[in-house]
Every structure is written in C-alpha cells, then in structure tokens.
Amino acid sequence: MTREILLLVEKCSHCFSYYDIDSGERLHSILLDEFPHEFVVDAATRYAYVGHYGVETSGHLGAGGTRIFQIDLAARRLARSIDIAPFNRLHGMQMDAQGRLYALSEERAQLVVLDHPERDSAPSRAVPSGGIKSHLFALTRDGQTAYVMNLLSHTVTRVRPHDATVAPLACSPGQKPEGYALSADEKTLYVTNRWSHTLAAIDTATMKVLREAPSREDATRLYLHRDGRLLVTNYGERSLSVVDPASLKEMARIPMAARAIALSFHPSRPLAFVSQDDDRIGCFNMQTLAFERFIATQREPDVSRVVML
C-alpha cells in the first residue's frame, strides 16, 4: 500500500526525513553529514540525490562538502555516498529528462554532470559557471542549458553543460540573484534579487531583462505553480507573495509568523508545503491563500518533495 510522503531535508538536524502528509507524523530519518541541502528525486522515485553543502548558509565560511548522498527511497536508507572532490560546497541539484544528475559547486563555480548517477562513481563532465559563488540553477528539460544564479558576481549566466566550447553568457538582473523559476515553455526565467529587492523576467534567448518590478524585503526563493502563478518567499519581512508572471506585480501578500525557507507543491492537490525557520512546515492552500495547518519538524526544515511510497 502506498501513501503520500513529504521528503524533507532538515538541514540543522543533518538528516533526510519522511513525513506522512495527512497525519504529519515523522516516519523515518536518515542521518547524513553536517548541513545537507538541496536534493532531487529521479523519475522512477527510486533514488533521491542530496548535495552535501557542509556549511549552514551561503554566508558561512568553510570548504563544505564534496559528496552526493544517494538515498534508496523505498528501503529508507543511504545507499552510498558519491565523492566528487575537488568540487565542494555542493548546493544546486537538478536532473534532466534523460536522468542525468547535475550538481553545482558553489566555491569552484562549476557545474558537474553525472550521466548515470545510479552507478557513476565520478563526474562525467564539468563546465565553469562564468560567475562567482554559484548557488542555484535552473535546467532545461533536455539538460542542454542551465541558468546559474551567482551571488557574488550578481549575475545570471547561461551555460551549456554538454558543450564547454560555448562560453557562459551573463546577465545582470540585480544584486544577489538567488531565487529562480523557468517558464513552462523555457523562454522566460524569473529571478529574485535579494539585495535590490526586485523581481526580474529574463528572455532566455537573448539573456536580456524583459521587465522588472519591486519585491518585498529580501525575496529569496521563487516558484512557478502549475496554474501559472508565481509564489515568492519574502525572508526579510516574513511573508509570501503571489505574483502575476506577465507583469511581475503582486496579486496577494500572505503574512507569516516565521520566515519561509523553501517550499514545494503537491502534484495534484492545491497545496504548497512551506518550510519555516520555526521548525514547522506550513500547509498552504493555493486556492484560499491561507495556511490550513502546520507540521512540526526537526531543526531547520528546508527543501521538500511530495512522493508516493
């Protein structure tokens, strides 16, 4: 019998956990090394791949980690660790439609590819990001193009992970771009600029800013719901914003009691699961724009994903 499970990295508890969505019960936790962070799940829901960031936040010093943790989801265990040193401070993680795994080394500013992550023990290729302190990235479905958020060069760069002869192309949408969402047709990249307090829409063909608009204070992450609306986490002022992608204007603001760290959408129900810095997951209704309930977690819930297991 399968049920809906929320997979969750609890960064400051240094683990990867399973929560029953309906009851909120924590079913299992897998202890990892210090400060795991971003993760992805393969198309078959067989494995999750967790990047070992190894430091608490992007503002903390340290070499960080060099490993990718491969989690056997059905067995609820760590299958193995893939050490991809010297690539370190592994943060952004993505998979393409062919099942290839992409990991971003923040300190080395390089995007690493594992063609067969279920069995590879080393990277298949790597390309420079063309920026400094490369933190997160959007990936096209075919894996041929990535758009990298570079915190210290204040750029978004377009790179070709499978063709290192193509130089990265940079765009400067604002200061400290971090959050991103790629449109369904992959023609527009939406970005949050944390220090500029702006949102920007970038034409992916030209890497030019199409439009921009003011954001709330310290807008960190940006998510595209399947109905077309954008959902923005405003870390500085403890709120969520619902944004119209056509104009980048705010349609609604939802105040919060705590700061939103990250969120994920339910694949069929109108729910978002919002990780908060008061060690709770907020179950947010995308129709009523209200929190329905909260799930208590361990320390610092972060990236999540709904699966059937």
N, C-alpha and C positions, 0 to 999 in steps of 0.2 A: 504494500500500500504506500503510495507516495503522498506527500503533503508539501505545502508551500513553506519554504525555508528562506529566511533572510541570512545570507552570508555577510559577515561583518569583520573588518579588521578593527581591533581595539588596540590602538597604537601604543598607549602608555601602559597597557596590561601586556603588551608584547605577544599578542596572540591573534588567532583567526578563529572566529566563533560561528556557531549555528544557532539561530533563534527560530522558534515556531512563531509564524506571523500572527496567527489567530489568538494564541494564548499569551504570547510574549515571553514564554519560557526559554531560558538558555539551555540548549540541549547538549552542547559539547563545545569544548575549546581545545585548540591545538597550540601549545606553547611554541613560539618562534624566538629568534634572536631579537635584540632590542630594536624597537621602533620599526616594525614592518609598516608598509604604507599602501601604495596603490596596488590593485590586483585586477586581473581579468579572468574570465571563465571561457573555456573552449566551447565550440558549437555543440558538442555532444554532451556537455555538462559532466564530463569525466574528470577533468582536472581544473583546478584554479592555479594561477601563477601569481605569486606575491613578490613584489620587489622589496629587497632589504635596503631601506633608506639609511637606517642606522643612526640617525640623529633626530631630535624631536621635531624641529621645524626648519624651514629654509634659512632662518636667521641664526641657527646654532652652528658653531664651528665643529670641525671634525671630519675625518676621512669617510665616515659612514661605512655602509656595507657593500659587498660585491656579489652577493648571491641572490638567486631567484629561488623561492621556495615553491616546489611543485606539490600541491595538495591533492590527494586522492579523495574526491568528494564523497563517493559512496562509502568508502571504508573509513572516512573521517580520520585520516592520518597524513602525516608528512611522508610523501613517497620518496623524495630526495631533495637535496639542495644542489643547484647548478651554479658553480662558482665561475663568474665571467670576468674576474680580475684581469687587467687593471681597471676595468670600468667600475666606478664606485658611485656612492650616493644614488642608488637606483631609485627613481621616482616614477615618472610616467610609464605606464604599461598599456599596451594595446595588442589586439590580434586582428588579422585581416581575414577576408572570406576564404582564403586558402589554408587557414590555420597556422600561419606563421606568427611568431611572437616577436614583439618589438619592445625594447626596454631603453629608457633614456637615462644616461649617466649625467647627473647634474654637474658634477665637478669637472669632468672631462669634456662636457658639452658635445657628446657624441651619441648617435642613435644606433643601437645594436640590434641585429636581427638574428633570430634562431629559426631556421627553415623548418625544422622538425623538433619542436620543443619537447614533445613527449619522450624523445630519446636522445636528443643532442646533448653533448657534454661541454660544448664550447660554441661561441658565436659563429654564424655562417658569414657574416659581413658586418661592417660598421661604417658610418659616414659622419662627418662633422655637422653639427647643427648650424654653424655660422653665427652663433650668439654666445653670450656669457651667462652662466648659471641657468642652464636649460632645465626647466622644471616639469612642464607638462606638454602634451602634444595631441593634436587631432590627426587621425589617419583616415585616408580614403578606403573604401571597402576593398579595392583591389590591392592595397598596400603600396602602390606606386608613388604616392605623395604623402608627405607628413608636414604639418604646420606646427612649428615649435614655439612655445612661449619662453622667452629668455628674460629672466627677472632683472639682471644687472645691465644688460645692454639695452633694455627697454625696447626690444624688437620682437616681432613675429617673423619667423623665417620659413620659407618653403624649401623643403629638401626632397630629393629623390633617393629613397633608401636603397634602391636596387641599381642606381647609376651614379657612382661617385664622380663621373666626369662632368655632371651638371652642378654648377656652383650654387650654394644656397642663395635665395633671393629674399632680401629683408624688407620689412615694412615697419614703420614706427607709429603705431596707433595711439600711443600714450605712455605714461610712465608705469612701469612694473605690470605688464600684461600677464595675467595668470589664468583666469577662467576662460573657457572656450566652448563653443558649440558649432558644429559643422551642419549646415542646412542639408535637408534630405537629398537635394539634387547636387550637393557638394560644390555649389557655385559661390556660396557665401559663408564666411567664417565670422562668427560673432565672438567678441572678446571683451573681458572686463579689464580695466586699467586701474589698479588698486590705488596708486598714488595720485593719479589725475582725477579720480572719482568720475570716470566716464565709461560708457559703453561704446563700442565701435563695431561697424559691419565692414568687412574687408572682402573685396572682389578677389576670389582665388585665382582667376585667370591673369590678372594684372598686378596683384598684391598692392592695390591702392585702396585707401579708406573711402568707402562709398558714402557713409554717413556716421555721425556720432551724436551722442546725447549725454546729458549729465546722469550720473548714477547716485545712489545713496552712498553713505560713507563706507569706504573700504569694501567695495563689492569684490568678493573673492572668486566664487565659482558661478558657472553659467550652464544651464541645462535646457535642452530643447525637448519639450513634451511632444508626444505623437500627434496631438491636436494642433501643433504649430506654435503654441505659446512658449515663450522663454521664461524660465524661473531662475532668479538671481538670489544668491545668498549674500546678504549685506553684513559682513562680520563686524564692522565698526559700530553700527547702530542697532544690531540685534533685530534683524527683520528679514523677511523675504519680499521680493518684488516680482510681480507678474508683468512681463514686458511684451509689447507688440513687436515682433521682429521687423515688420515693414517700416515702422517709424522709430523704433527703439524707445518709444515713450512708455512710461509706467502706466499700467492699467489698474493695478491694485497693489497696496502695501499691507503686509501682514506683520504686525509687531510680534516679537518673541520675548520670552523670559530669559533666554540664553542665546549664545552665538551659534549660528549654523556653520558646521564644518564642511559637510558634504551631503549629497542626497542621491537617491536612486528612485526610479519609477517602477511601480508594479506593471508587468507586461500587459495586463488586460483590465484590471480594476483602476478607477480614477484615484490612485493613491500615490503619494510620494513619501519615502521614508527618510526623514531629515535627521542626520547625526548632529547632536548638540554638545556643547562643551560643559554641560551639567550632567554628563554621563546618562543621557537618555536618547532614545530615538523617538522623534515625533512623527505620528502617522497623520499626514496632511492630506485632506480631501481636495482634489483639484477642481471639483465642481462647486463645492460650498466655500472654498478658500478658507477653511478653518481646520485646526488640529482636532482630530477625533479622540485621540488617546496617546499615551506615551508608554514606551517600553524601557524599563530600567536596564542599563548595561554595565559593563566593567569600565575601566578608566579610558577615557577619550575614544569613543566610537568614531570611526572615520568612514572610509569607503565601504559601500554595501552593494549587494546584488540579490535579487529575488530569483530563486530556482525551485524546481520541483525535484524532490529527492524522496 
